Amino acid sequence: MKILQVNLNHCEAAHDLLIQTVRELELDLVLIAEPYKHLSTQPWESDSTKKAVIWSCDKLPFQKAVNNREAGFVAAWVDGIRFYSCYAPPSLSLEQFIDFLDCLTEDARQHFPVAIAGDFNSWVVDWGSKLTNARGKALLEAMATLDVVLLNTGETPTYSKGEASSIVDLTFVSSSLTRGSYSWVVMNTYTTSDHYAVLWEVSTGQSPRRATRQTDAVEWKVKAFDPGTLIIALDSNPTTTGSAEEKAKELMKRVTQACDACMPRTRGMNHRSSVHWWNDNISTLRKECFKRKRISQRGYRRPNSAELVAEYKKARRELNRAIKDSKRRCWKELIEEVEKDLWGRPYKVVMTHLKCQPMPSPTCPQLLEKIVCTLFPQQRELIYSSLQPDPKDIPPVTEEELMEACNRIGNNNAPGLDGIPNIALVTSIKAVPALFIDT
């Protein structure tokens, strides 16, 4: 599960860039501190102050409704893990901060496994700070009462403004989550906010959903298909020998090699499209803005530091202006397209914004039993004969039967697990039918 953790500092541009980052990285969950605005049309849970947010931005629904919304943190179950998004502002007194930690740990002790992340505004030398303050000591003592491990690694700051920098965005997870595959890194991506985005991954080892996103099947550019080259490539290969399984594997290998000879393969692409207002100019300005920010930070003590800061602020203004202009222009274009194509791009864009949280799965045993019995009614048990037929009694496949099955294959239908386009399979069968009959 891919999680992004970021403090948006109530910035509109940071909010816009976050939406694009979610699509670029194909994130499952985003833990936000100080959001710009509340997305009521998305699976989005927040605390009572609206400053700590959990956003389920993929197909993983909140498994359990959030019953208690304390000030400073919000919790929700996702994929078998109870996630906490926290924000403790620096304006809190030490007593208020300790009260916040007491409420957080009291709730976390009742659940397992947990992942606690957010901006705690606490300094401790254990995670790379220059010193340990009173809030940091209180945080260490509070987390010591839980079976959690700090994922922060390295000394890369998560917050920087001018010459000042610190590590205040922290991630604690149950020790059981660190026994599997996990990662934690401060991203080198411009966010507009004073905080850097933190990308981390954990896995409970129970859900195979992430593995199903990718497939071993390959894809080819069917528009470039050359049937003549395919036939030549098939004829140039020797005949297959061995058992039926070996012949089938060898045949599919030959057809795959022939497909490579007659059409190029497609490159892997991001399954999620960019937001409708994103363009190459905004992407370039984001990179330039990040570059200017790093230069201004490194040259803070130089004689021309004021000039470097001014260049960074100019680049930031240009990025913000470009985002607003693009959003305004694209919105007008969408309105105009509605009259021409009612179910086209405008409809898809609006529906993505109106994507509501799925209904939680039922947990009542009686209700579950009723649903299963209705959907899967019990059938009369069939007793199959255990006698194995003699292979000699099975008649061979004729060429007429092969061609009849071949003619039922549509070129526009989805290919099988091997990914071979139907047009290539049909051409191969009609060109060399004996090869398939023998297999």
C-alpha positions in Angstrom: 0.0 0.0 0.0 1.5 3.4 -1.1 0.9 6.2 1.3 1.8 9.9 0.9 2.2 12.1 4.0 2.3 15.9 3.6 1.5 19.2 5.3 -0.1 21.5 2.7 0.1 24.6 4.9 -3.4 25.7 3.7 -1.9 26.5 0.3 -4.2 26.3 -2.8 -1.3 25.5 -5.2 0.0 22.8 -2.9 -3.5 21.2 -3.0 -3.6 21.3 -6.8 -0.1 19.8 -7.1 -1.1 17.1 -4.6 -4.0 16.0 -6.9 -1.6 15.6 -9.8 1.0 13.8 -7.6 -1.7 11.3 -6.5 -2.3 10.4 -10.1 1.4 10.3 -11.1 2.4 7.9 -8.2 -0.9 5.9 -8.2 -1.2 6.4 -4.4 -3.6 4.4 -2.2 -3.8 6.8 0.7 -2.9 10.4 1.6 -2.4 11.6 5.1 -2.7 15.4 5.1 -2.0 18.1 7.7 -3.4 21.6 7.3 -5.3 21.0 4.0 -6.4 23.9 1.8 -10.1 22.8 1.6 -12.3 19.9 2.5 -13.2 17.5 -0.4 -16.8 16.4 0.6 -17.1 14.5 -2.7 -14.2 12.2 -2.0 -13.5 9.4 0.6 -12.1 12.1 3.0 -12.2 12.0 6.8 -11.0 14.8 9.0 -10.7 15.7 12.7 -12.9 18.2 14.4 -10.5 21.1 13.5 -10.4 20.1 9.8 -6.6 20.2 10.1 -5.9 16.4 10.0 -7.2 14.4 7.1 -7.2 10.9 5.7 -7.9 10.6 2.0 -8.6 7.2 0.4 -7.7 8.2 -3.2 -7.7 4.7 -4.8 -10.0 1.7 -4.7 -9.4 1.0 -1.0 -12.5 2.0 0.9 -12.7 2.9 4.6 -13.6 -0.4 6.2 -15.1 1.1 9.3 -16.7 4.5 9.9 -14.8 6.9 12.1 -16.8 7.1 15.3 -14.6 9.5 17.3 -13.1 12.6 15.9 -10.8 14.2 18.4 -9.0 17.5 17.9 -5.6 16.9 16.4 -6.0 13.4 14.9 -8.4 11.3 12.8 -8.4 7.5 12.5 -9.8 5.1 9.9 -9.4 1.4 9.0 -8.0 0.8 5.5 -7.0 -2.6 4.2 -6.8 -4.1 7.7 -4.7 -1.3 9.2 -5.9 1.5 11.5 -4.4 4.7 10.1 -4.0 7.9 12.1 -3.4 11.3 10.5 -2.2 13.8 13.1 -1.4 17.5 13.4 -0.2 19.2 16.6 0.3 22.9 15.9 3.2 24.7 17.5 0.7 27.0 19.3 -0.3 24.2 21.6 1.1 24.5 25.2 2.9 21.6 26.6 -0.1 20.6 28.7 -2.4 20.7 25.7 0.2 18.7 23.7 0.3 16.0 26.4 -3.5 15.8 26.5 -3.5 15.3 22.7 -0.9 12.5 23.0 -3.0 10.9 25.8 -6.1 10.8 23.6 -4.1 9.5 20.7 -2.3 6.6 22.5 -5.5 5.7 24.4 -7.3 5.1 21.1 -4.3 3.4 19.4 -3.9 0.9 22.3 -7.3 -0.5 21.5 -6.5 -1.4 17.9 -3.9 -3.4 16.0 -2.1 -3.0 13.7 -1.8 0.8 13.6 0.0 3.4 11.6 0.4 6.9 13.1 1.7 9.7 11.0 1.6 13.5 10.8 3.2 16.8 11.8 4.0 16.7 15.5 6.2 19.8 15.6 8.5 18.0 18.1 12.3 17.8 18.1 14.3 14.7 19.2 17.9 13.9 18.3 16.8 10.2 17.8 15.3 11.1 14.5 17.8 13.7 13.3 16.9 16.9 15.1 19.6 19.2 16.4 18.2 18.9 20.0 15.4 17.4 22.0 12.7 19.7 23.4 10.0 19.1 25.9 7.4 18.1 23.3 9.9 15.6 21.8 10.4 13.9 25.2 6.6 13.7 25.7 6.2 12.2 22.3 8.8 9.6 23.0 7.3 8.6 26.3 3.8 8.4 24.7 5.0 6.2 21.8 6.9 3.9 24.2 3.5 2.8 25.6 2.6 1.4 22.1 4.2 -1.4 20.1 5.2 0.9 17.3 8.4 1.6 15.4 9.6 4.9 13.9 10.0 4.6 10.1 11.9 7.9 9.7 15.4 7.2 8.2 18.3 9.5 7.3 18.7 13.2 8.2 16.8 14.7 5.3 14.6 17.5 6.8 10.9 17.3 6.2 10.4 21.1 6.8 12.6 23.9 5.5 12.1 27.6 5.2 15.0 29.8 4.5 17.9 28.8 6.6 15.7 26.9 9.1 15.0 23.2 8.7 13.7 20.4 10.9 12.3 16.9 10.9 8.8 17.3 12.3 6.8 14.9 10.0 7.0 11.5 11.6 5.7 8.0 10.9 5.1 5.3 13.5 3.8 1.9 12.6 3.2 -1.4 14.5 6.3 -3.6 14.7 4.4 -6.3 12.8 4.2 -4.1 9.7 8.0 -3.8 9.6 8.4 -7.6 9.3 7.2 -7.5 5.7 8.2 -5.2 2.9 8.2 -1.5 3.8 9.9 1.7 2.7 10.1 5.4 3.8 11.6 8.3 1.9 11.4 12.1 1.8 10.4 12.9 -1.8 12.5 15.2 -3.9 9.3 16.8 -5.4 8.2 20.4 -5.2 5.0 20.8 -3.1 4.7 24.7 -2.8 4.4 24.1 0.9 7.2 24.5 3.4 7.0 20.8 4.1 8.3 18.0 1.9 6.1 15.1 0.9 6.9 11.7 2.5 6.2 8.5 0.6 6.1 5.2 2.4 4.8 1.7 1.9 3.6 -1.0 4.2 1.9 -4.3 3.7 0.0 -6.6 5.9 0.7 -9.6 3.7 -3.0 -10.3 3.4 -4.2 -8.3 0.4 -3.0 -9.3 -3.1 -4.7 -6.3 -4.6 -1.4 -4.5 -5.5 -0.1 -7.6 -7.3 -3.2 -7.7 -9.5 -2.5 -4.3 -11.0 0.3 -5.7 -13.1 0.2 -8.7 -15.4 2.8 -10.8 -17.1 1.0 -10.4 -20.4 2.6 -8.2 -23.1 1.0 -5.9 -25.5 1.7 -4.9 -29.1 0.7 -2.0 -31.3 -2.0 -3.7 -33.4 -2.3 -0.8 -35.8 1.2 -1.7 -37.1 0.4 -5.4 -37.6 1.9 -6.8 -40.8 0.3 -10.2 -41.7 2.9 -11.0 -44.3 5.8 -10.8 -41.8 3.9 -12.9 -39.3 3.4 -15.7 -41.8 7.1 -15.6 -42.8 8.1 -15.7 -39.1 5.9 -18.7 -38.5 7.1 -20.7 -41.5 10.7 -20.1 -40.6 10.4 -22.0 -37.3 10.8 -25.7 -37.0 8.0 -28.1 -36.1 7.1 -28.8 -32.5 7.8 -32.1 -30.7 7.1 -33.6 -27.3 4.1 -33.9 -25.1 0.9 -31.9 -25.5 1.9 -29.4 -22.8 5.4 -29.0 -24.3 3.9 -28.5 -27.8 1.4 -25.8 -26.5 4.2 -23.9 -24.8 6.5 -24.1 -27.8 3.6 -23.0 -30.1 2.8 -19.9 -28.0 6.5 -19.1 -27.8 6.6 -19.2 -31.7 3.5 -17.1 -32.0 4.9 -14.5 -29.5 8.2 -14.3 -31.5 6.2 -13.9 -34.7 4.2 -11.1 -33.1 7.5 -9.4 -32.2 8.6 -9.6 -35.8 5.4 -8.2 -37.3 4.6 -5.3 -34.9 6.3 -3.4 -32.1 5.4 -3.7 -28.4 3.8 -0.9 -26.5 5.6 0.8 -23.7 4.4 0.6 -20.1 2.2 3.7 -19.3 0.7 5.2 -16.2 -2.8 3.8 -15.8 -4.0 7.1 -14.4 -4.4 10.1 -16.6 -3.2 13.6 -15.4 -5.7 16.1 -14.0 -7.6 17.8 -16.9 -5.8 21.1 -16.4 -2.2 19.7 -16.3 0.2 20.5 -19.1 3.9 20.4 -20.0 4.3 24.1 -19.1 3.1 23.6 -15.5 5.3 20.5 -15.2 8.3 22.6 -16.3 7.5 25.4 -14.0 7.2 23.0 -11.1 10.7 21.7 -11.7 12.1 25.2 -12.1 10.4 26.3 -8.9 11.9 23.4 -7.0 15.3 24.2 -8.5 15.1 27.9 -7.4 14.0 26.9 -4.0 17.0 24.6 -3.5 19.4 27.3 -4.8 17.9 29.9 -2.5 18.3 27.6 0.5 21.9 26.7 -0.3 22.8 30.3 -0.9 21.1 31.7 2.2 24.4 33.2 3.6 25.8 34.4 0.3 25.9 38.1 -0.5 23.2 37.6 -3.2 20.9 35.6 -1.0 18.1 38.2 -1.3 18.3 38.0 -5.1 18.1 34.2 -5.0 15.1 34.4 -2.7 13.4 36.9 -5.0 14.0 34.6 -8.0 12.4 31.7 -6.1 9.4 33.8 -5.2 9.1 34.9 -8.8 9.2 31.3 -10.0 6.5 30.4 -7.4 4.2 33.2 -8.5 4.6 32.0 -12.2 3.7 28.5 -11.2 0.6 29.6 -9.2 -0.5 31.8 -12.0 0.0 29.1 -14.6 -2.1 26.7 -12.6 -4.9 29.1 -12.1 -4.9 30.2 -15.7 -4.9 26.6 -16.9 -7.8 25.6 -14.6 -9.8 28.6 -15.7 -9.2 28.0 -19.4 -9.8 24.2 -19.2 -13.0 24.8 -17.3 -14.3 27.0 -20.0 -13.4 24.4 -22.6 -15.2 21.7 -20.7 -18.3 23.8 -20.6 -18.2 24.3 -24.3 -17.6 20.6 -24.9 -20.7 19.6 -23.0 -22.9 20.9 -25.8 -21.0 18.8 -28.3 -20.4 15.6 -26.4 -22.7 15.1 -23.4 -21.0 11.8 -22.2 -17.4 12.8 -23.2 -14.5 14.3 -21.3 -16.6 16.8 -19.3 -18.8 14.0 -18.0 -15.7 11.9 -17.0 -14.0 14.8 -15.3 -17.1 15.7 -13.2 -17.7 12.1 -12.2 -14.2 11.7 -10.9 -14.8 14.6 -8.6 -18.1 13.2 -7.5 -16.7 9.7 -6.7 -18.3 8.9 -3.4 -17.0 6.6 -0.8 -18.2 3.0 -1.3 -20.6 1.4 1.2 -18.8 -0.5 3.9 -19.0 -4.3 3.8 -21.5 -5.8 6.1 -20.2 -7.5 9.3 -23.4 -9.1 10.7 -23.0 -12.9 10.5 -26.7 -13.5 9.9 -26.8 -10.9 7.1 -23.6 -12.3 5.5 -25.0 -15.9 5.6 -28.2 -14.7 3.9 -26.3 -12.9 1.2 -24.1 -15.8 0.5 -27.0 -18.3 0.4 -28.9 -16.0 -2.0 -26.1 -15.4 -4.4 -24.7 -19.0 -4.2 -27.7 -21.3 -3.7 -26.8 -24.9 -2.9 -26.9 -27.3 -5.9 -27.6 -31.0 -5.9 -24.3 -32.9 -5.6 -23.3 -34.5 -8.9 -21.3 -37.8 -8.8 -18.9 -37.9 -11.7 -17.5 -41.1 -13.2 -14.0 -41.8 -12.1 -13.3 -43.8 -15.3 -10.6 -42.3 -17.4 -11.2 -42.4 -21.2 -8.7 -44.1 -23.4 -6.8 -41.4 -25.4 -7.3 -43.5 -28.5 -11.1 -43.2 -28.2 -10.8 -39.3 -28.4 -11.2 -38.3 -32.1 -8.6 -35.8 -33.4 -9.5 -32.2 -34.1 -10.4 -31.7 -37.7 -9.4 -28.6 -39.8 -13.1 -27.8 -40.2 -13.6 -27.7 -36.4 -10.5 -25.5 -36.0 -11.7 -23.0 -38.7 -15.2 -22.9 -37.1 -13.6 -21.9 -33.8 -11.3 -19.5 -35.5 -14.2 -17.7 -37.2 -15.8 -17.1 -33.8 -12.8 -15.0 -32.6 -13.4 -11.3 -33.0 -10.5 -9.0 -33.7 -11.8 -6.3 -31.3 -12.3 -8.7 -28.4 -9.9 -8.7 -25.5 -6.9 -11.0 -25.8 -6.2 -13.9 -23.4 -3.7 -14.1 -20.6 -0.9 -14.4 -23.1 -1.7 -11.0 -24.5 -1.4 -12.1 -28.1 -3.8 -10.0 -30.3 -6.7 -11.9 -31.8 -5.9 -10.6 -35.3 -2.5 -12.2 -35.0 -3.9 -15.5 -33.6 -6.5 -15.7 -36.4 -3.9 -15.0 -39.1 -1.6 -17.6 -37.7 -4.4 -20.3 -37.6 -5.5 -19.6 -41.2 -1.9 -19.5 -42.5 -0.6 -22.7 -40.7 -3.6 -24.7 -39.6 -1.7 -27.9 -39.4 0.5 -26.4 -36.7 -2.4 -25.8 -34.4 -4.2 -29.1 -35.2 -1.0 -31.1 -34.3 -0.7 -29.2 -31.0 
